[in-house]
Amino acid sequence: MPVLYTEAHRLHEPGFFFKAGAMGEAQEKRERADELLAAVKAAGYPTPVPEQLGIAPVAAIHTPDYLCFLEEAYEMWRQIPEAGPEVVPNVFAVHGMTHGYPTRIVGRAGYHMQDLASPMGEGTYVAAMAAANLAADAARRVAAGEHAAYALCRPPGHHAYADRGGGVCYLNNAAIAAQYLLRTARRVAIVDIDVHHGNGTQGVFYQRPDVFFVSLHRDPVDYHPYFCGYAQERGEGAGLGYNLNLPLPAGTGDDAYLGALDFGLRRVEKFAPDALVVSLGLDAHELDPFQGLRITTDGFARIAGKLAALKLPSVLVQEGGYDRANIGANLLSFFRGFAG
């Protein structure tokens, strides 16, 4: 299985993580990718040079206004007297009251970002575009005949909507991969195993029947992203019935998680997809600092084995995972399970 990686991720290094009214150390650090890359290299996985596919795969998911914002935001921010070192909104668009589109970067930041937890620095746009390219190239390789490919994406992407970023995500890598697969596939399933609900991915495909989205995550009633990820969210319009959320109680371990996964994958089988995208978050691990669920390292192998049993061409897209001491071992455990 090819592992796709880019050093461009190093251009993005957020200076803080805002939580509960306090600025703390960012968890989404360069070292996450370093640990993942070291693990796959030590295990002998090939790391071919990614093909550059341009902006078209990204533009198939994200709006022109949003892509212009991401590209222009930092330079415009630097023109504000006494501005902070990173783009961080201080005002947000009110739902149902977004009748205009602001020209000033302060307003645009509030229009296009969900939260204060996703600061944008000088290299954020380039890093996010490079990560999205990895996901698109992994999809290209799978569409061309590879059984599976892994995109070591940083920054992650599943909280990004078509026109909004947030949750340390800027471009939705999994959605970009799924849309690319639809160039040749009729139907694609996305299974998101990150500890947080993939609200951005859900938003992108919520009214569409060609992508079936399944997310297993810590119940959002008291956990990020709070406002999405409930079981009653099943899609809208033509997409009704093509969205399945499986929120899990805090501290859910391997066996209960696997039972919920069985339920979800039975629905995936009935959808009869031509290909699979896995939003591969590793932050459900029992030692992850976000402490949402309690999946063991061996549990990731068991999860992967069930996904592999679908026998679908698969794109694995890296999402979260912040326990740097164990993230490499967790990834290799998943790979072993996926390989059977």
N, C-alpha and C positions, 0 to 999 in steps of 0.2 A: 504494500500500500504506500503510495507516495505521500510524503509530508511536505506541504507547501508553507514556506516561511519567508519573511522579509525583514531585513534589518531596519527598514523604514519605520517600524513600530517604535523605535527608540526616540524618534522625534517628538513623540507625545509622552509627557511626564507631568501629570497634574500635580499641582503643589499642595493640594489639600483635599479633604473629604468633609463636607458639611453635614453634620448629623445632630439632631436634637439640640439645635441652637449653638453648637460648638464646632469650630474648625479643628479637625484632627488630621492625622497622617493619611494620605491616600493609600487605599489597599490595592488599587489597580496600577501596579508598578511594573517597570521593565523586567524586574527579576522574575515575574510570573512566566513570561515568555522564555527567559533564559533557562529556567528549570525545565520547562516542557521540551525545549529544543535539546537540551543536554540529555534528557531521558531517551528521546527517540533516536538520537544519534548513537548513544551507547548501546541501544538495542538493535542497531543496524538498519533502521528504516531509511529508505532512499529520500534525499531532499533535493529534487530537481529544481532548476531555476524556473520560477513561475513565468508564464507567458503574460505579456501586458495586453489587456483586452480593452483598454480605453474606458471612457465614461459611459458608454451605452448600457452595459449591464446594471450600473448604478442608477442611471436615468430611467430605467425600466421600472424602478421602485420608488425613487424619491423625486419630489417636485422640483422644477427649475428654481423657484424662489428659495427653497431650502438649500439646494446645492450652491447657489450663489451666496447665500448667507454664510455657509460653512467656509467657503473659499475666501470671502472678504472680511469676515468678522474680526479677525485679530488685527489686521492693518487698520481698519476703521476704529477699533477700540483704542489703539495706540494714539490716535489723534485727539482723544478726549483728555483735556488737562487733568492731571493728577489721577488718571485711571489706574486701577490695580493691574498687576502683571498678567492676569488672565481674564478672558471674557466670562463674566458671571452676571446673569440677569438680576435686576432688582425690582422688576415689575413683570407681571404675567398676564397674558390674555385671559379674560374671563369667558368661560364657556357660554356660547350663545350670544356673545356681544362682540365678536370679532368682525365688525363690519368694514373696517379699513385695514390697510397694510402700512405700517410705519416705515419711514425712510431712515430715521436715525438708528444707529446700531443698538442703542439701549433698548428701544422698542422692539427691534427685530429679534434681539436676544430673548426677550420675554415672550415673543410670539412663537419662536421656534424651539424653545427649551422647556422641559417639564419641571426642572428642579434646580437647586443650587449645587448639586453633587457632581456636576459634569463640566468643570472649568475647561476652557479652550485656550491653549497656548499657541505659540508661533508655529509649531509643527503638527498640530492636531489634525488639520484638514488633510495634509499629505499622508500622515499615518493612517487615518481612517480610510482614505481612498486606497492605500496599499493593502489594508486588511480586506476591504471589499473585493479587490482584485484577486486575492488569494481564494476567496469563496467562489468567485465566478470561474476562476481557472480550475478549481477542483471540480466544479460542475461540468465544465467543458471536458475534462479528462474522463469523467464518468459517462457523460453522453457519448464520448468517442469509444467507449468499450472497457475502461477500467471498472472493476467491480466496486472499488471504494477508493476514496481519496480524503485526506485530512487537511483542513485549512487551519493553520495555527494563527488564528486571527487575534490581533490586539491593536486597538481597543475592541472589546466585544460589541455585539450589535442588537440583541433581541429586544431591548427596550426602545429602540428607535422606530418611530412611525414614518410614514411617507414624508411628513413635513415637520417632524419634531424629534429632537434628541433628548436624552436624559438617562439617568441610571447608569452613568459612565459609558453610555453608548451614543454613537453619532450616525452611523450608517448600519442598516440592518443586513448583516452579512448572510444570515440564513435565508432571509426573504430573497436576497439577490441570487443566491445559489438556486433556490426553488424556481424562481422565474426563469433563470437561464436553462434549467432542465426542461422547462415547458416549451423550449424551442423544438424539442423532439419528442417529449413525453406528452401524453394526454392528461395525466393526473399525477400529482406529486403529494406525498404525505410529509409533514414536518412533525417530528416528535421532539419536544423540548424537555430535557431532564435537568435543567438548571434549577437551583433551589428557589429562584424567583420566577414568578410568572412572566412569560414572554409577551408582555402587553403590546409591544410594538408590532411583533409578528402577527399577533391576533388582529390588530387594527388594520394591517395591510391587506389581509385576506378575508376579513370578516363577512364581506358580502359576495364572496366568490365560491363556486362549487368545484373548481378545478384543483384547489389545494385544501387538503384536510389537515387541520392543525390540532395537535394533541399536546397538552402541557400538564406535567406533573410537578407540583411545587408546594411549598409551605403555604398554608391557608392565608390569603391576603387580609383577612379580617383584622389581623394585628401584625402585618408584615408587608414589606415593600413588594409590589407597588401600590397596595392598599385599595385602589379604586377599580382594579381589574383582576380577573382570575377566578371569579366565582363560578360555581357549577352551572348556574342558570344562563350563563353567557354561551349561547349555542350557535351564533351567527345571525345574520339578518338578510332579508330578501332572498336572492338566489343562493346565498351562503348559509341559510338556515339549516342546521343539522351537520354542518361541516366544520364545526368548532367544538372541541371537547376539552373542558378544564377538569382536572382531577386534583382539587386542593386537598392537602394532607395536614393532619395535626402536627403541631410542633413536636420534634423528637421522633418522628416516624423512622423506624429502622428498616433493615433489608427486607424482611419477610412481608411486612405490610405494604411496603413500597412495591415489591414485585407483584403482589396481588393486584394492586391498582394498575400496574403496567400491563398485566395480562388483560384486564378489562379494556384498556385503551387499545392495545394491539389487536384484539379481536375486532374492534371497529375499524382499525386500519386495514385489516385483511378484507373486510366487507367493502371497503372503499375501492379496493383493487387498484392501487397506485402502480405506476410504471417505475417509480423511483422514490427514494427516501432521503430526506435531509434530517440530520440529528443536530439539534442545538445542544452541544456537548458541554454543559456546565458541570464542573466538578466541585461546586461549592455546597452540594448536599452532604459532603463528607462530614463525619462525626467530629473532626477537629478543625473544621473551617471556622474562621473568626466570626462569620455571620450566624453560626449556630442555629440554623433553621431545621435541618433534618439530621439523621444520624446514620447515614450510609457508610458502610465499612469499605476498605480498599477492595476486599474480595467481592463486596456487593456490586461494585462497578463492573466487574467481570460478569456477574450474573445478569445484570441489566443489559450489557452488551450482547450476551448470548441470546437473549430473547429478541433483541432488535435484529441480530444476524439471522435468526430463524425465519424472518420474513423473506429472506433470499432475494432482496431487492438491490439494484445498483444504489450505492449510498454515498452521500457527501456528509462528512463529519465536520462540523464547524465549531471551533472553540468559542465558548462563552465565558462564564465566570469560573471561579476557583482561586481562593486567596490564601490557602494554607501552603505556603511555599515549601515547607519541609516535606510535604507529602504529595504535592500536586503531580510531580513526575511519576511517582509510583502509582498514583490513581489513574493517570492516563495510560500507562503501560498495562495495568490491570484491565482497563476497558478494552484496549487493543487485543489483549490475549483472549478475552471473552468473545470479542467480535470475530476473531479468527477461528474460534471453535476449538 
